[in-house]
Each structure stands twice: as C-alpha cells, then as structure tokens.
Amino acid sequence: MPAWTARVSKFDDDVMPAGYRFYRSQAFVVKMLAELLYYTQNLHNRSERILPMAQKAELDRVDRALLAALSKNARASGAALAAEVGVAESTVSLRLRRLQSLGTVKGYRVDVDLASLGVSLQALIAIRLVKHDRSEIDAFRNAVPHLPGVLGVFHVAGAEDYLLHVAARDAEELRQFVLAHLTGHPAVAHTETNLIFEYADGDGWQSLVG
C-alpha cells in the first residue's frame, strides 16, 4: 500500500468529535499532497538524468547530415543547408533548434589565428596533483579553465592528472604563467611543460557523425 494512502476506521469516526475528524482529515490531505509532491520531484529528477541520453540517441539521417554540413561551414545559411541536406528551410530551422536544445550543438565559435595577434607560442603542461585535499583539487579544477592563456583542459589517466593547452606571446610569458598559477598552487605537486612545434586541426571526427 502506498505511503500516502490510509484507512480511517468506522469506530474512530463514531467516537471522535467532528472538529477532530475535520482536523485529522485536513492533516491527512496535507500529508498526502506532500508525499505526492516528493514522488513527482523524484520522478522529474530521474527523468532529467535519463532523458538527455535517450534524446541524443534519436538522431536521424537529416540530423546527421545537418551536423556534417555545419562542421564544414558553421556560417552556412538556412537555404544553403536545406539545399545540401535536401529538406525544406523550415525543417532546417526546426532541426537546428532541436539539436541545440538537446545539447548536441553546443554553440558556434570563431576560430582565431592567435599567431596573427602575436600569440605565437603554445604548450601542453602536464600537471600532477596532490592527493590529500579534495577541496583544493576541486578549487583548482574550477579555476584553471579561466586562467589567462588557457585554451583547453584535459583530465587524463596515467602518471599525470591534467594536461593544460596554453598559449603565450613568448617563452617568458609562458614561464610566468607556470610560476604564477601552477608552481605555488597548494593542489599542484608537479608540472612538466612541453612546447608545441606544430598543430593541425583534425577532421576525422566527421566520420563519426555520419
């Protein structure tokens, strides 16, 4: 029997004053509504955890064709996308809004040539963390993506814990970054800086979309 259901005996109704019975019935209704709300919220929370995975699995040919087209030119017009995919422009608009609401399309970004701005040095910095203080580790993880020059953060398995992809104008600026933000950080036990001589964007991920 569910927790919010109950039975009131005839004996209780006969011997208890009317005012008490009214009070008890009100308390019962309040309790029932509170527990029903609890179950509803639990169901909602469970659906929030499960639904995104189910939604992301429901991509059809049109969705995947749109993703492939956008990966080549994120500034393509709705008409151009419709012509390439073979659907109406209104369908393109609806599908793009759906892909954004699902989180499949996270945004549209500008690919800036940092070297043209005088930021010509890039590096991967391997970081090994101190293991004893979780709060300091969490604080480091939350802050490090926003440090000046950080392009990306990778949490990795192996001897090191994180890889930072950073950019700087020159070797001195990179050195100052390591000293100011990493070497003295209480959560950092060790760092190793690897200069990047060449970087090329990969497009092999597009084959995973189709």
C-alpha positions in Angstrom: 0.0 0.0 0.0 1.5 3.4 -1.0 2.8 5.5 1.9 0.3 8.3 1.2 -2.8 6.1 1.5 -4.6 5.3 4.8 -7.8 3.8 6.1 -10.0 5.5 8.8 -12.0 3.0 10.8 -15.7 3.4 11.5 -15.0 3.3 15.2 -12.8 6.4 15.0 -15.5 8.3 13.1 -18.1 7.3 15.7 -16.1 8.2 18.9 -14.1 11.2 17.8 -15.6 14.8 17.8 -16.5 16.3 14.4 -13.9 19.0 14.8 -11.2 16.5 15.5 -12.2 14.4 12.5 -12.1 17.5 10.3 -8.6 18.4 11.6 -7.4 14.9 11.1 -8.8 14.8 7.5 -7.0 18.1 6.7 -3.7 16.7 8.1 -4.2 13.6 6.0 -4.7 15.6 2.8 -1.7 17.8 3.5 0.5 14.7 4.2 -0.8 13.0 1.0 -0.1 16.1 -1.1 3.4 16.5 0.4 4.3 12.9 -0.3 2.8 13.1 -3.8 5.0 16.1 -4.5 8.0 14.2 -3.2 7.4 11.3 -5.6 6.7 13.7 -8.5 10.0 15.6 -7.9 11.9 12.3 -7.7 10.4 11.2 -11.0 11.3 14.5 -12.5 14.9 14.3 -11.3 15.2 10.8 -12.6 13.9 11.8 -16.0 16.4 14.7 -16.1 19.2 12.2 -15.6 17.9 9.7 -18.1 16.3 11.8 -20.8 19.3 13.6 -22.3 21.0 10.2 -23.1 17.8 8.9 -24.7 17.3 12.1 -26.7 20.8 12.2 -28.0 20.4 8.7 -29.4 17.4 9.8 -31.5 19.4 11.4 -34.4 18.2 10.5 -37.8 19.7 11.0 -41.3 18.6 14.6 -41.6 20.1 15.5 -38.2 23.4 13.9 -39.0 23.5 15.5 -42.5 23.0 18.9 -40.9 25.8 18.3 -38.4 28.1 17.2 -41.2 27.2 20.3 -43.3 27.7 22.7 -40.3 31.1 21.1 -39.5 32.3 22.3 -42.9 30.7 25.7 -42.7 29.0 26.8 -39.5 28.0 30.1 -41.1 26.0 28.5 -43.9 22.6 30.0 -44.4 19.4 28.1 -43.8 18.8 28.0 -47.6 22.2 26.6 -48.3 21.8 23.9 -45.6 18.4 23.0 -46.9 19.7 22.5 -50.4 22.7 20.4 -49.2 20.6 18.2 -47.0 17.6 18.0 -49.3 14.9 19.3 -46.9 12.8 22.4 -46.6 14.4 25.5 -45.0 11.7 25.4 -42.2 12.8 21.9 -41.4 16.4 23.0 -41.1 15.3 25.7 -38.6 13.3 23.3 -36.5 16.0 20.6 -36.5 18.7 23.1 -35.5 16.7 24.4 -32.6 16.1 20.8 -31.5 19.8 19.9 -31.8 20.6 22.9 -29.7 18.0 22.1 -27.0 19.4 18.5 -26.8 23.0 19.9 -26.3 24.2 18.2 -29.5 25.1 21.6 -31.0 26.7 23.4 -28.1 27.4 26.7 -29.9 29.1 28.4 -32.8 32.6 29.8 -32.4 35.2 31.9 -34.2 38.5 30.1 -35.0 41.0 32.9 -34.3 44.5 32.7 -35.6 46.4 33.6 -32.4 49.8 33.9 -34.2 48.4 36.8 -36.2 47.8 38.6 -32.8 51.4 38.0 -31.7 50.5 34.9 -29.6 52.8 32.5 -31.3 53.8 30.1 -28.6 51.7 27.1 -27.4 52.4 24.4 -24.9 51.0 21.3 -23.2 51.6 21.4 -19.5 51.3 18.1 -17.6 50.1 18.5 -14.0 50.2 16.0 -11.2 48.0 16.9 -8.2 48.5 16.5 -4.5 46.0 13.8 -3.4 45.3 14.7 0.2 42.9 17.7 0.0 39.8 17.3 -2.2 38.7 20.9 -1.7 41.9 22.3 -3.0 41.7 19.9 -6.0 38.1 21.0 -6.8 39.1 24.6 -6.5 41.9 24.1 -8.9 39.7 22.3 -11.4 37.1 25.0 -11.3 39.6 27.9 -11.7 42.1 26.5 -14.2 39.9 26.8 -17.4 39.7 30.5 -16.8 43.4 31.3 -16.3 44.9 33.7 -18.9 46.1 31.8 -22.0 44.4 28.5 -21.3 42.9 27.0 -24.5 41.8 23.7 -23.1 41.9 21.4 -20.1 42.2 17.6 -20.3 41.6 15.3 -17.3 43.7 12.2 -18.1 44.6 8.8 -16.7 48.2 7.8 -16.0 51.0 9.4 -14.0 49.7 12.9 -14.6 46.2 14.2 -13.7 45.7 17.1 -16.1 47.0 18.5 -19.4 46.7 22.2 -20.0 46.8 23.5 -23.5 48.0 27.1 -23.1 49.1 29.9 -25.4 51.6 32.8 -24.7 53.4 35.5 -26.6 56.8 34.2 -25.8 58.8 31.9 -23.5 59.0 34.4 -20.7 55.2 34.9 -20.6 54.8 31.1 -20.5 57.3 30.8 -17.7 55.5 33.5 -15.7 52.2 31.6 -16.2 53.7 28.4 -14.7 55.2 30.3 -11.8 52.2 32.4 -11.0 49.4 29.9 -11.4 50.8 26.4 -11.1 54.1 26.1 -9.2 52.8 27.6 -6.0 49.3 26.2 -6.1 48.6 24.0 -3.0 46.9 21.4 -5.1 49.8 21.0 -7.6 52.6 18.6 -6.8 54.5 18.6 -10.2 54.4 20.2 -13.6 56.1 19.4 -16.9 55.9 21.9 -19.8 56.1 20.6 -23.4 56.3 23.1 -26.2 54.2 22.6 -29.3 56.1 22.9 -32.6 53.1 22.3 -34.9 49.4 21.9 -34.5 46.9 20.7 -37.1 43.1 20.5 -36.7 41.7 17.1 -37.3 38.5 16.4 -39.2 38.3 12.6 -38.7 35.5 13.2 -36.1 33.2 14.0 -39.0 33.1 10.3 -40.0 31.6 9.6 -36.6 28.7 11.9 -37.3 27.5 10.2 -40.5 
